[in-house]
Amino acid sequence: MQYSREELNNKIAAEFDIDVSLLVPEANILKTLQVDSLGVMELVVLVKKTTGVLVPTLDLPGIVTFGHLYDYIEDKLISENKE
C-alpha cells in the first residue's frame, strides 16, 4: 500500500476536525487531537485504512508524537517489504 505523510495528515485533520498545520513531527498526539482512549483507537483504525499498518495496543505507549507515529509506520512498511 502506498503511504505518504501528507495523505495521512490530511485524513487525520479531516477526521479529527483540526488544522493540518498542527500535525508536525514534534506535536504530542493526544494533546493535538484532544482525544481520549477511544479517539486513539479511531486514529489506529485510520492509520490501518490509510497505510495498511496495524498499530497493536502494546505498541501505543511508545508512540507519543506524530514523529513517533511516522517512524513506526515507515519502519513497519520497510520490514514488510523485506519479507
Backbone as numpy.savetxt, mean C-alpha at the origin, in Angstrom:
# Nx Ny Nz CAx CAy CAz Cx Cy Cz
1.50 -9.06 -12.88 0.65 -7.87 -12.88 1.55 -6.63 -12.88
1.18 -5.65 -13.68 1.93 -4.40 -13.75 1.68 -3.56 -12.51
2.72 -2.92 -12.02 2.62 -2.10 -10.81 3.28 -0.76 -11.03
2.62 0.30 -10.60 3.27 1.61 -10.55 2.80 2.31 -9.28
3.73 3.02 -8.65 3.38 3.76 -7.44 2.30 4.79 -7.75
2.41 5.41 -8.90 1.44 6.45 -9.27 0.03 5.87 -9.34
-0.13 4.73 -9.99 -1.45 4.11 -10.09 -1.97 3.72 -8.71
-1.10 3.13 -7.89 -1.51 2.73 -6.55 -1.91 3.97 -5.74
-1.10 5.01 -5.79 -1.42 6.24 -5.06 -2.75 6.83 -5.50
-2.99 6.85 -6.79 -4.26 7.39 -7.29 -5.45 6.59 -6.77
-5.31 5.28 -6.73 -6.41 4.44 -6.23 -6.60 4.62 -4.72
-5.49 4.73 -3.98 -5.58 4.96 -2.54 -6.25 6.30 -2.27
-5.82 7.33 -2.98 -6.38 8.67 -2.79 -7.88 8.67 -3.06
-8.29 7.99 -4.12 -9.72 7.93 -4.46 -10.50 7.14 -3.41
-9.96 6.00 -3.00 -10.66 5.14 -2.03 -10.82 5.81 -0.67
-9.78 6.53 -0.23 -9.80 7.11 1.10 -10.10 8.61 1.08
-10.44 9.12 -0.09 -10.86 10.51 -0.26 -9.85 11.50 0.32
-8.60 11.36 -0.13 -7.56 12.29 0.29 -6.80 12.78 -0.94
-6.04 13.83 -0.77 -5.25 14.38 -1.85 -4.04 13.47 -2.11
-3.82 13.13 -3.36 -2.74 12.22 -3.71 -1.37 12.78 -3.32
-1.26 14.10 -3.20 0.03 14.70 -2.83 0.45 14.35 -1.41
-0.47 13.85 -0.60 -0.14 13.43 0.77 0.53 12.06 0.83
0.46 11.33 -0.28 0.97 9.96 -0.31 2.44 9.96 -0.72
3.27 10.36 0.22 4.72 10.41 -0.01 5.38 9.30 0.82
6.56 8.84 0.39 7.18 7.69 1.08 7.32 7.84 2.59
7.60 9.04 3.08 7.83 9.20 4.52 6.54 9.38 5.34
5.40 9.47 4.67 4.12 9.67 5.38 3.67 8.40 6.10
3.21 8.57 7.33 2.66 7.48 8.12 1.30 7.09 7.54
1.12 5.82 7.28 -0.10 5.33 6.63 -1.34 5.62 7.48
-1.30 5.22 8.75 -2.49 5.38 9.60 -2.88 6.84 9.78
-1.89 7.70 9.99 -2.18 9.12 10.19 -2.65 9.78 8.91
-2.03 9.44 7.80 -2.38 10.06 6.52 -3.79 9.66 6.08
-4.08 8.38 6.20 -5.40 7.88 5.76 -6.46 8.06 6.84
-6.03 8.30 8.07 -6.94 8.44 9.21 -7.88 7.24 9.31
-7.24 6.05 9.41 -8.01 4.81 9.43 -7.74 4.01 10.69
-8.69 3.11 10.97 -8.53 2.14 12.05 -8.15 0.81 11.41
-8.25 -0.27 12.16 -7.85 -1.58 11.64 -8.71 -2.02 10.44
-9.97 -1.65 10.43 -10.82 -1.98 9.29 -10.34 -1.23 8.04
-9.95 0.00 8.21 -9.42 0.78 7.09 -8.12 0.19 6.56
-7.31 -0.33 7.47 -6.07 -0.99 7.05 -6.40 -2.20 6.19
-7.41 -2.95 6.58 -7.80 -4.11 5.79 -8.32 -3.69 4.41
-9.02 -2.56 4.35 -9.45 -2.03 3.05 -8.24 -1.71 2.18
-7.20 -1.16 2.81 -5.97 -0.86 2.08 -5.32 -2.15 1.58
-5.29 -3.18 2.41 -4.72 -4.46 2.02 -5.45 -5.03 0.79
-6.76 -4.94 0.79 -7.55 -5.42 -0.34 -7.25 -4.59 -1.60
-7.16 -3.29 -1.43 -6.85 -2.41 -2.55 -5.46 -2.72 -3.13
-4.49 -2.95 -2.26 -3.14 -3.30 -2.71 -3.17 -4.61 -3.49
-3.90 -5.59 -2.99 -4.00 -6.89 -3.68 -4.63 -6.73 -5.05
-5.73 -5.97 -5.13 -6.41 -5.77 -6.42 -5.55 -5.00 -7.41
-4.77 -4.05 -6.91 -3.99 -3.18 -7.78 -2.66 -3.79 -8.19
-2.01 -4.50 -7.27 -0.66 -4.99 -7.54 -0.56 -6.51 -7.62
-1.56 -7.21 -7.09 -1.49 -8.67 -7.03 -0.74 -9.17 -5.81
-0.28 -8.24 -4.96 0.50 -8.61 -3.77 -0.42 -8.65 -2.55
-0.44 -9.79 -1.88 -1.18 -9.93 -0.64 -0.26 -9.59 0.53
-0.70 -8.71 1.38 0.08 -8.34 2.58 -0.55 -9.09 3.75
0.12 -10.16 4.23 -0.42 -10.91 5.36 -0.47 -10.06 6.63
-1.42 -10.36 7.48 -1.61 -9.63 8.73 -0.33 -9.59 9.56
0.43 -10.67 9.55 1.67 -10.73 10.34 2.72 -9.73 9.85
2.64 -9.32 8.60 3.62 -8.38 8.05 3.22 -6.92 8.26
1.98 -6.66 8.62 1.48 -5.29 8.76 2.24 -4.43 9.77
2.65 -4.97 10.94 3.35 -4.11 11.89 4.65 -3.49 11.35
5.25 -4.11 10.35 6.48 -3.59 9.76 6.26 -2.58 8.66
4.99 -2.34 8.34 4.66 -1.41 7.26 4.00 -0.19 7.88
4.81 0.80 8.19 4.34 1.99 8.91 4.13 3.16 7.96
5.04 3.32 7.01 4.97 4.45 6.08 4.63 3.95 4.67
4.31 4.88 3.80 4.06 4.50 2.41 5.34 3.97 1.77
6.49 4.49 2.18 7.76 3.97 1.69 7.93 2.50 2.04
7.57 2.14 3.27 7.60 0.72 3.67 6.67 -0.10 2.79
5.50 0.43 2.52 4.52 -0.29 1.68 5.06 -0.47 0.27
5.60 0.60 -0.32 6.15 0.50 -1.68 7.28 -0.53 -1.72
8.19 -0.47 -0.74 9.31 -1.41 -0.70 8.81 -2.84 -0.55
7.80 -3.04 0.30 7.24 -4.38 0.51 6.69 -4.93 -0.80
5.88 -4.12 -1.48 5.28 -4.55 -2.74 6.36 -4.87 -3.76
7.32 -3.98 -3.91 8.37 -4.18 -4.91 9.21 -5.40 -4.59
9.53 -5.63 -3.32 10.29 -6.83 -2.93 9.51 -8.10 -3.25
8.22 -8.10 -2.97 7.39 -9.27 -3.27 7.31 -9.54 -4.77
7.15 -8.47 -5.55 7.07 -8.63 -7.00 8.40 -9.14 -7.58
9.50 -8.66 -7.04 10.83 -9.13 -7.51 11.00 -10.60 -7.16
10.64 -10.99 -5.93 10.82 -12.39 -5.53 9.89 -13.32 -6.32
8.70 -12.84 -6.67 7.79 -13.66 -7.49 8.35 -13.86 -8.89
9.00 -12.83 -9.42 9.56 -12.94 -10.77 10.78 -13.85 -10.82
11.46 -14.03 -9.70 12.61 -14.92 -9.63 12.20 -16.37 -9.61
11.01 -16.64 -9.13 10.55 -18.03 -8.98 10.12 -18.61 -10.30
